[in-house]
Amino acid sequence: MEGIFRQTGARNPKVRQGPRSGVDTSLVEIDKKVMISSMDPVSLIPEIGPEKSAKLSVHGIASDVATSSIQPRFAMFDLNLPPSLTDRTLQVYWRSIHQTCLALGISIVGGHTGRFPGCDYTVIGGAVMWCFSSPDEYVSSAMAKPGDDLILTKSAAIEATAVLASSFPNTVERSLGVEVLDKARRMINRATVVQEAAAAASVGIRQNGVTAMHDVTEGGVVSAILDLAEASRLKATIEEESIPVFDEVRQVCELFHLDPLKSLGQGCLVIASRPNRTNVILQRLGRSRIPASLVGTLSKKVGHSAIRKGNKESRMARPKADPYWNVYWKAVRSKLR
């Protein structure tokens, strides 16, 4: 990967933050402003349908931009569609993209659409979103400081739980009951960090509060914490028992033999904060009805990031691959319902 990061075309002094491991956004100076942008795949997961898939995709990219403390305002979409996808399905999918962007205040300004042999579900394209900021009004995951606290919002494995429950409802209901199924399926509406990023940043940024944010995606909360720590060249020390895991998440993950701490977690936000502002940030999140937990600290990089459980401390290591994908496709091939 390091070889890829070194091959980035022409150098330009206006690029404040280009491709780097562990960062959500790119930063480019434009006149007296900074353009903040991010790009991700967009998906259509047949088991959860076009409407929910589109909403999940939009919030995934919007969440990346929102970790800067600035809300996304513009978007472009590239859809590379399977020839088998019907016009009706495309209409439902695109209407959901439009409605989700409208609700977030995002203007769609262009893109590309086509059908191509060889394209298949679930990834059917990509999108980029961006916004503009004054030079002193944003943060990135590379800006955390030694001594910062680490906060996690909501729960680990939100997206993995929601998609598995929505994709295989009969399996979940039969094993865990209808109440757990309903709670787990509704979690798809919580697979975004746009609101909590804004709430946390409203306390203040940089020395006044939030120094860095990173949303949890593939590899779960463990990978996201390591991303933020490594991007900021710091060491993270985490208390495993402090990491929030909703009861329905724990039950669904146990059913599918998933480690919730290392599984797809869109909807959970990692926040680095100045220690004297941590309680204020937690209170602000609470007033916004966003549960959050203090889970650890950052320090100067001496040795490896560590995770503690009781009296035992071990090196924090990211999974080689998110176990969610293997579980999802295994369930599809087994024709679970």
N, C-alpha and C positions, 0 to 999 in steps of 0.2 A: 504493500500500500504506500510506503514512503516514496517509492519510485513514481507512483501516480501523482502524489502531491507535489513532486518536484517538476512535473511536466504540466505547466499551467499556461502555456501560450506566452504572449508578450507581457513583460513586466510593466507595471504602471504604478507610480507613486500614490495615486488616488485610491488604490485598493488598501483599505485599512485592515481588513480581515478577509483572506481568501480561503481556499479549501484547506481545512485542518481537521484532524481527528478530534472528535468530541465537541465540535461547535455546531450550533443549530443554524446560524445565519452567516451571510456574507455582508461586508460593510464597504461601501464605496462612497468617497467624497464627491459631491456634486454641488458646485458653487459653495455656499456656506452651509449646506445641509449634508446629511449622511443618508444614503439609500440603504435600507436594511431589507434583505431578501432571503428567501429560502425556497427550495424545490424538493418535491417528493413524488413518489408514484401515486397514482390514483387507482382504486380497486373497484371491481364489481364482483362481490362474493355471492354466487348463485343461492347459497343456502340462507342468506339473510335478505336477499332481494336488492333491486336497484336503488330504491329510495333510501334505505338505511346505509347501503354501501356508499352512496354519493355523499351523504351527510358525514359519515365517518371519515371519508377522504378529505373533504374540505376542512374539517376541524383538525385533522392531522397536520396539514400544512399551515393553517392559521395558528395553531398552537406553537409551531416552531418560531414563526415571526413574533408572536406575542411574548416569547421568553426574553425579548429585547426590552420589554416594558412598554413598547409601542404597538398599537393594534394594526394589523394588516389593512391596507386600503385598496390595493389593486391586485388583479390576478390574470393569468393566462393559462389555458388548459390545452393539452395535447391528448387526444383520444385515438388510440390505435386499436380498433375494435375487431373482434372475431367476426368473420363473415356470417356466422350463424346468429349473431345478435340481431333481434328484430327491431324495426323502426319503433314499435310501441314501447319496447324495453328502453330504447335509447331516449325516447321522449320522457318517460318516467324518471330515468336517471338524470337527464339534463335539467328537468324541472326542479328536482331536488337540489342539484348544484346551485341553480339560480336562487331558489328560496333560502338556502343556507347562507349563501354569500350576501343576499339581501338583508337577512337578519343580523349579520355581522358587520354590515356597512362596507362590504367589499365590492368594488366595481370590476366586472370582467371586461377586459379591454382587447382581447384577441385570443388566438390559439390556432389549432389545427385539428381536423377530424378526418378519419379515413377508415376503411375496412381493408384488412390485409390478411391473406392466407398465412397461417402459421401463428397468428396472434390467438391467444386463448385466455381464459379466466385464470387467476383472479386479477392480476395486474393488467390494466388495459390502457395505460398511458401515464402521463405525469402532469404536474402543474407547478407554476412558480407564483409566489405572492410577494408583495413588497410594500414598503411604506417609507416615509421620510422623517428624519429626526434632526434636531439640533445636536451638535457634537457632544454636549454634556447631558443629554436627556435619555440615553439608552444604556443598557448593560449587555454583556454577552457571557457565555459560559466560560470564557477565558479570563474573567475579571475578578474572580474570588480572591480573598486575601487570607493570609495566615491568621488563625484565631477565629475565623468565621464559624458560625453555627450552620448546621445542615437541617433543613426542614423538608418533610415530605407531605404532600397533600393527599387526601382521600385514602386510597388503598393501592397496594401492589396488584398487578395482573388484572386490571379493570377490563381492558380490551379482550384479552384472552378469554376471560370468564364470560363476557357478554356475547362474543361471537360463538363460542362453543355451546352456550345455552340456547342461543337463537338458531344455531345450525342443527343441533341434535336434541330438540326439546323432549322427545319421548324418552330418550335415554336418561336425561337429567330428571324428569318428573318421576320416572319409574324408580330411580335409585334414591332421590333426595326429596321428592315431594313437590307439590304444585307451588307452595309458598316460596321455596328456594328458587324454583324455576322462574317464577315471576320477578323476583328481586334481581336475579342474575341477568335476565333478558333486558330489564329496564336499565341496567347499567350501561347499555350502549349509548344512552343519552348523557352519560357522565364522562364519555371518552373524549374529553377536551380539557385544555388547561387555559383557555383564553380568559375566562372570568377570573380564575385565581391569580394568574400572572398580573392582571390589571389591579386586583385588590391588594396583592402584596406590594407592588410597586407604588401604589398610592400613599404608602407610609413614607416613602423616600427611597432613593437609589444611591448606589456607591457608598460613600461614607455615612450617608443619612439613613441607610437601611439595607435594601437588597443590593448585593454586589454582583450576583450571577444567578441565572436560572437555566434549567435544562429539562425538557420534557422527557418522560419515560416512554421508550418505544421498544424496539427489539432488544432482547437480552434483559429486559426488566429493570427493576430499580437498581440492581447491582451494577449493570452496565452503565446506566445513566449516572450514578454517583461516581463511578470510575472515570467516565467521560469528562465530567465537570472538573474533578480533581486533576486529571492529567492535562486537560486544556489549560488550567490555571497553574500547572506545575506545582501542585500541592499533594499532600497525603491526607486521605480521609480515614477517620476512625469511627466506626458505626457500631451501635448497639443493636444487634439483630432483633431482640425482643421488643424494641421500640418501633420497628418498622410496621406501619399499619397494614393489616390484612383483614378486610371485611369477612364476616362469618360465611356469607354465601360464596365469596371468592375461595376461601379455604376449602369449603366442601366440594365445589366444582373442580378445583385443581386436584384435590385428593382423588376424586372420581376418575379423572383422566390421567392420573399419575404425573402431574406437573408440579415443578417447584415454583410457587408464585413469585418468589424474589427474582427469578431469572426468566420470567415469561412476559410476553407482549403486554405492555402496560400503559398504552395511551390513555390519558385521563389523570395520570399522577404527575406532579410537578416537583422537581428538586429545586430548592431555594437555598442559596447561600446568603447569610445575613450577618451584619455586624452584631456582635453579642449583646450590645446595649439596646438593640432595636428588635431583638427576636420576639420578646413577649408582646410588643406592640403589633408586630406582623401577625403573630398567632391570633391575637384578639381581633384584628381587622378581618382576617380570614373567617374567624368564628362568626363575626357579625354578618358576613356574607353567606353564612350557612355552608362553609367549606371546612370540613374537618381537616386538621393538620397536626403533625407530631414532630417534635424535636428528636432527631435520630442520631446525631453525631456532630463531629467537629472537623475542621480542616486545620492543618498545621504545615510548617515547612517540610519539604519533601526529604525526609530522612527514612530510608527503608520503603516498604511497600504499604499501600493502603490495607487496612485491617478491619475485620469484623469480629465483634465480641459476642459471646453467648455464655452468660454466667461468668465463671472464672477462666474460660477458655478463649484465647484469641488466635485467629488464623488469618492467613493472607486472603484478601478479597480478590477473587479471580472471576473474570467475565466468562460466560459460557462460550464454547467454540461456535455454537449455533443455538438460536433460540429454540428450546424444545417444543414450543407451541406448534411450529409448522409441521413437525413430524407427527404430532398427535392429531392435528387437524386432518392431514391428508390420509393418515391411517384410518381415521374414522370415516372419511369419505369413501375410501376404497372398500371398507368393511360394510358400507351401505347402512351405517347407523342412522337412526331417525330421532 
